[in-house]
Amino acid sequence: MPQMRVAVAGAGIAGLAFAAALRRTGIDCHVYEQADELMEVGAGVQVAPNATRLLHRLGLRDRLRTVAVAPQAIEMRRWDDGTLLQRTPLGSVCGRRFGAPYYVVHRADLHSSLLSLVPPDRVHLGARLTAVTQTADEAYLHLSNGTTVAADLVVGADGIHSVAREQIVADRPRFSGQSIYRGLVPAERVPFLLTEPRVQLWFGPDQHCVCYPVSAGRQVSFGATVPATDWRQESWSGRGDVTQLAAAYAGWHPDVTRLIAAADRVGRWALHDRDSIDRLSAGRVTLIGDAAHPMLPFQAQGANQAVEDAVVLAVCLAGVEPAGLGAALRRYERIRLPRTTRIQRQSRANAEMFHLADGADQRRRDVAAQSSSGLDRHEWLFGYDAEKATTTSGSA
Ligand SMILES: Cc1cc2nc3c(=O)[nH]c(=O)nc-3n(C[C@H](O)[C@H](O)[C@H](O)COP(=O)(O)OP(=O)(O)OC[C@H]3O[C@@H](n4cnc5c(N)ncnc54)[C@H](O)[C@@H]3O)c2cc1C
């Protein structure tokens, strides 16, 4: 059988997870990354059971156990007096129910774990995609280093500003009106946040703050949103001003203000997403991760969905000859689109729900939160097994 040639643009979480998943099917692929050096920056990322079960199957069970932290709960609190609005149990309760843990992990640890699954000679650095073209027989990656790579399939894993996406749709990222400050604080500076490993969120008018331990408990990662019309920078390395952040959170609960005061430096990132689209592929080009469905981080699912996409696309391609590509891509899209569209929309809705001004709507939200603390409402999200979904959805 002729071997399918697969070229991936972008060595982020989506691109590396896909390359790792595709290797399990025996199909080779090459990943082209714009950065000269693979160095994930940023802070923490929450990885829910819907992705950890897949990462375990890719071979990362032991590695994640070493670098990640398994929080005991997610707690949502009021911004000023810290009143507990909701406690969702995680830890062993989550593990028993979903058969996989909920983890919080430094992005660099997740990224390097995925990278360890891909042979180094399959990842090409300093290779920025400038355009994708295709004919009926082949697709081409045009790279900034002057080379052109021909493949049977091009997978765009090149993030929210995806060049590959231009093959599918002519749209642009949408600014949410929010920016987020992100930072890492040594654990010994904030012991009051670490009485048990937890994801903690404080909701207040127009903004919210989230924090959790990462790096096997050595650091606390936090994200604090601030409404912003003037800040459009979108880079993990964009610098923020700790004093401005502290001013924006003046009057918040002391756990929040002390956390911010403990940060030496913060990054600042303008939050964008895009509207959902009704197809993920055109001819020999398809999309995964943020290139396919960039979402606001208010459900902590973007990276999780990237891992789900990666595994589902790899399964759909397994055993497929180049001639069967169209059917495989339609199957991938049919499995993924309803779920990622729902999560993209929910993430936008959460932006409003998290940031209600004190008043009647906020009180209704708090009463609803206090009366629904269990894991039941997460069943559709955390209980989903993306790999199993491929067996219940036949080929096109
Ligand atoms: C503040 C914040 C908090 C978040 N928290 C969470 C969370 O807790 N849980 C969660 O699941 N998700 C979270 N997310 C979302 C998550 O970070 C993204 O969904 C995830 O990183 C998407 O991975 P990706 O590989 O698709 O894209 P990216 O991470 O953007 O990676 C794209 C890769 O492609 C490369 N690239 C880009 N353009 C080109 C090009 N032209 N040519 C070649 N290479 C290119 C980039 O250098 C990069 O390596 C958060 C996002 C933000 C902004």
The ligand as a Gaussian input file, in Angstrom:
#p B3LYP/6-31G(d) Opt

LIG

0 1
 C       -4.353000      32.569000      28.954000
 C       -4.644000      31.218000      28.395000
 C       -4.885000      30.144000      29.252000
 C       -5.175000      28.886000      28.738000
 N       -5.428000      27.853000      29.605000
 C       -5.765000      26.652000      29.095000
 C       -6.047000      25.547000      29.965000
 O       -5.961000      25.662000      31.188000
 N       -6.397000      24.347000      29.403000
 C       -6.490000      24.202000      28.047000
 O       -6.819000      23.098000      27.595000
 N       -6.215000      25.215000      27.212000
 C       -5.872000      26.429000      27.697000
 N       -5.580000      27.449000      26.848000
 C       -5.659000      27.235000      25.399000
 C       -4.406000      26.558000      24.883000
 O       -3.259000      27.271000      25.272000
 C       -4.474000      26.468000      23.367000
 O       -5.723000      25.989000      22.973000
 C       -3.396000      25.525000      22.850000
 O       -2.119000      26.068000      23.127000
 C       -3.571000      25.297000      21.359000
 O       -2.488000      24.535000      20.894000
 P       -2.102000      24.595000      19.348000
 O       -0.957000      23.680000      19.215000
 O       -3.330000      24.387000      18.522000
 O       -1.687000      26.108000      19.101000
 P       -0.436000      26.899000      19.646000
 O       -0.174000      26.566000      21.067000
 O       -0.672000      28.326000      19.292000
 O        0.788000      26.330000      18.796000
 C        0.929000      26.647000      17.430000
 C        2.349000      26.322000      17.011000
 O        2.466000      26.616000      15.639000
 C        3.575000      27.456000      15.423000
 N        3.237000      28.301000      14.277000
 C        2.376000      29.337000      14.227000
 N        2.341000      29.855000      13.006000
 C        3.199000      29.131000      12.261000
 C        3.596000      29.182000      10.898000
 N        3.107000      30.099000      10.052000
 N        4.487000      28.257000      10.451000
 C        5.008000      27.310000      11.281000
 N        4.678000      27.242000      12.589000
 C        3.779000      28.128000      13.059000
 C        3.729000      28.237000      16.710000
 O        5.049000      28.742000      16.869000
 C        3.390000      27.166000      17.728000
 O        4.503000      26.371000      18.047000
 C       -5.257000      28.708000      27.343000
 C       -5.004000      29.782000      26.480000
 C       -4.702000      31.023000      26.993000
 C       -4.461000      32.157000      26.043000

